[in-house]
Amino acid sequence: MENMEKRMEKAGMEEAEELEMNARMVERADDIDNAAYRYLAVLLELDEDGAEERFPWNIEILRKVFDSSVSILQEYGHTVCNPYIATSESGRQYRCTLSECGCESCNCQDELMEKERLISKIEDAAAMNGFKVMDGDHDCIIVRNSEMDVDFEIRVSQLAG
């Protein structure tokens, strides 16, 4: 119980860090944005030198082109890796996972990120069932049953094999 209290005190003193995409996720997103920009410059018949002046970089346009392209590819049964950071209802952030995007494998994941998504879903379920999420990290969450004034630690670990 002392350990739990220390962790909860520590969590109260520190602000939660914003989760960021890993290097491979950033590289993939940059590759997509750059390819979309080059594609649009070709459609507009702009050479590399004059493209930026006549058609300034606009992430809103690039994302719309990307989203449309993904919709068309999905219509024909293709999956597209579009790395992102998700935020669950409880506020926990996690990197996208294979179970959400539908890809068979991922070149962006440093490790199996499914655990982050699973913990986030457990937090959401606990909150929907009246538990207050008190603390947590990448392996566990601590929830409180306010009616009984009892805390629980829920730990998630990957099984071998």
C-alpha positions as CSV (number, residue, x, y, z in Angstrom):
1,M,0.0,0.0,0.0
2,E,2.9,2.4,0.7
3,N,4.3,1.9,-2.8
4,M,0.9,2.8,-4.3
5,E,0.6,5.9,-2.2
6,K,4.1,7.0,-3.2
7,R,3.3,6.5,-6.8
8,M,0.1,8.4,-6.5
9,E,1.9,11.3,-4.7
10,K,4.5,11.3,-7.4
11,A,1.9,11.4,-10.1
12,G,0.2,14.3,-8.5
13,M,3.4,16.4,-8.5
14,E,4.4,15.7,-12.1
15,E,2.5,16.7,-15.1
16,A,1.8,13.9,-17.6
17,E,4.1,14.1,-20.6
18,E,2.5,14.4,-24.0
19,L,3.1,11.1,-25.9
20,E,4.9,11.6,-29.1
21,M,5.2,9.5,-32.3
22,N,8.4,7.5,-32.5
23,A,11.0,8.3,-35.1
24,R,9.7,5.7,-37.6
25,M,6.1,7.1,-37.2
26,V,7.3,10.7,-37.8
27,E,9.3,9.5,-40.9
28,R,6.3,7.7,-42.3
29,A,4.0,10.8,-41.8
30,D,6.6,13.1,-43.4
31,D,7.0,10.7,-46.4
32,I,3.2,10.7,-46.9
33,D,2.9,14.5,-46.6
34,N,5.9,15.1,-49.0
35,A,4.5,12.6,-51.5
36,A,1.1,14.2,-51.4
37,Y,2.7,17.7,-52.0
38,R,4.7,16.4,-54.9
39,Y,1.6,14.8,-56.4
40,L,-0.4,18.0,-56.2
41,A,2.5,20.0,-57.6
42,V,2.5,17.6,-60.7
43,L,-1.2,18.0,-61.1
44,L,-0.8,21.8,-61.0
45,E,2.1,21.5,-63.5
46,L,4.5,23.2,-61.1
47,D,8.2,22.6,-61.2
48,E,10.1,22.2,-58.0
49,D,11.5,25.7,-58.0
50,G,8.2,27.5,-58.4
51,A,5.9,25.1,-56.5
52,E,6.4,26.6,-53.0
53,E,5.7,30.2,-54.3
54,R,2.6,29.3,-56.3
55,F,1.3,26.5,-54.1
56,P,2.4,27.0,-50.5
57,W,2.5,24.0,-48.2
58,N,-0.9,23.5,-46.6
59,I,-1.3,20.5,-44.3
60,E,-5.1,20.7,-44.5
61,I,-5.0,20.2,-48.2
62,L,-2.4,17.4,-47.9
63,R,-4.4,15.6,-45.3
64,K,-7.6,15.8,-47.4
65,V,-5.8,14.3,-50.4
66,F,-4.4,11.6,-48.1
67,D,-7.8,10.8,-46.5
68,S,-9.4,10.6,-50.0
69,S,-6.7,8.3,-51.2
70,V,-7.0,6.0,-48.2
71,S,-10.8,5.8,-48.7
72,I,-10.4,4.8,-52.3
73,L,-7.7,2.2,-51.4
74,Q,-9.9,0.8,-48.6
75,E,-12.8,0.5,-51.0
76,Y,-10.6,-1.9,-53.0
77,G,-9.5,-3.9,-50.0
78,H,-6.2,-2.2,-49.2
79,T,-5.0,-1.1,-45.8
80,V,-2.8,2.0,-45.4
81,C,-0.4,2.7,-42.5
82,N,-1.3,6.2,-41.2
83,P,0.6,6.6,-37.9
84,Y,-1.1,8.6,-35.2
85,I,-1.5,9.2,-31.4
86,A,-4.9,8.2,-30.0
87,T,-6.4,9.6,-26.9
88,S,-8.9,7.4,-25.0
89,E,-12.0,8.7,-23.2
90,S,-10.1,8.6,-20.0
91,G,-7.4,10.8,-21.4
92,R,-4.6,8.2,-21.7
93,Q,-2.6,8.6,-24.9
94,Y,-1.3,5.7,-26.9
95,R,0.3,5.1,-30.3
96,C,-1.8,3.5,-33.0
97,T,-1.9,-0.3,-33.0
98,L,-2.3,-3.1,-35.5
99,S,-5.7,-4.1,-34.1
100,E,-7.0,-0.6,-34.9
101,C,-5.5,0.1,-38.3
102,G,-6.0,-3.4,-39.8
103,C,-2.5,-3.7,-41.2
104,E,-0.9,-7.2,-41.0
105,S,2.4,-5.8,-39.8
106,C,3.8,-2.4,-38.9
107,N,7.2,-0.9,-39.9
108,C,6.5,2.0,-37.5
109,Q,6.3,0.1,-34.2
110,D,9.4,-0.1,-32.1
111,E,7.8,-2.8,-30.0
112,L,4.4,-4.3,-29.6
113,M,2.3,-1.3,-28.8
114,E,-0.8,-3.3,-28.3
115,K,-0.4,-3.1,-24.5
116,E,-0.8,0.7,-24.5
117,R,-4.1,0.3,-26.3
118,L,-5.3,-2.5,-24.0
119,I,-4.5,-0.5,-20.9
120,S,-6.4,2.5,-22.3
121,K,-9.5,0.3,-23.0
122,I,-9.3,-1.1,-19.5
123,E,-9.2,2.5,-18.1
124,D,-12.3,3.4,-20.1
125,A,-14.2,0.3,-18.9
126,A,-13.2,0.9,-15.3
127,A,-14.4,4.6,-15.6
128,M,-17.7,3.5,-17.2
129,N,-18.3,1.1,-14.2
130,G,-17.8,3.8,-11.5
131,F,-14.1,3.4,-10.7
132,K,-12.0,6.5,-10.6
133,V,-8.6,6.2,-12.4
134,M,-6.0,7.4,-9.9
135,D,-2.7,6.7,-11.6
136,G,-0.9,4.5,-14.0
137,D,2.0,4.0,-16.3
138,H,2.8,1.9,-19.3
139,D,2.2,-1.4,-17.4
140,C,-0.6,-0.7,-15.0
141,I,-3.4,1.5,-13.8
142,I,-4.6,2.2,-10.3
143,V,-8.3,2.6,-9.9
144,R,-10.4,3.5,-6.8
145,N,-13.8,2.1,-5.8
146,S,-15.1,5.2,-4.0
147,E,-18.1,3.5,-2.4
148,M,-15.7,1.0,-0.7
149,D,-12.7,3.4,-0.5
150,V,-10.5,0.7,-1.9
151,D,-7.8,1.0,-4.5
152,F,-6.9,-1.7,-7.1
153,E,-3.9,-2.1,-9.3
154,I,-4.5,-3.6,-12.7
155,R,-1.3,-4.8,-14.4
156,V,-1.0,-5.9,-18.0
157,S,2.0,-7.9,-19.2
158,Q,2.6,-9.9,-22.4
159,L,2.7,-13.6,-22.0
160,A,5.7,-15.5,-23.4
161,G,5.3,-17.4,-26.6
